[in-house]
Amino acid sequence: MKVKSSIERGAEYLCTKLGDVVTAIEQVAVVKGLAMWEVERKIGAGIRKRLIVSERSLIPAQLSPTASPA
């Protein structure tokens, strides 16, 4: 069963549980009304690890850091 969520496949998110930027792969389950997503994390050169996390732990990643006016 799919749940409508604001997470998009292929987009990058900051995972609060890992403290790292991950890429959303696909929604794989629903637990207690909360969508669970398979995400991929880059560990090193060419090494990637896939994990399943709740959508609550995913925050949209900033594409570019905001520069403070000088």
Steps between C-alpha positions, in 0.01 A plus 500: 500500500638839400455813707512846346820663620710801410807284431597469133690212341855590402511818710764560765406536866680548829431195717479618861571153639822464299601863480586446136356583157313209338315442172140376516455179298139394559226463760508141621249477786257678729541459875234653727394734222855624436671436167829311515754580229796312361787749477854476372799651679847553351767373740818532296631493148243289319369339820128539566273362769122469488289546810131525586396807699174675584400804300500697825880474517550649149544876457551657155871568443607852410647503149722796573597653831348840565759771502462760770522859379828671586 
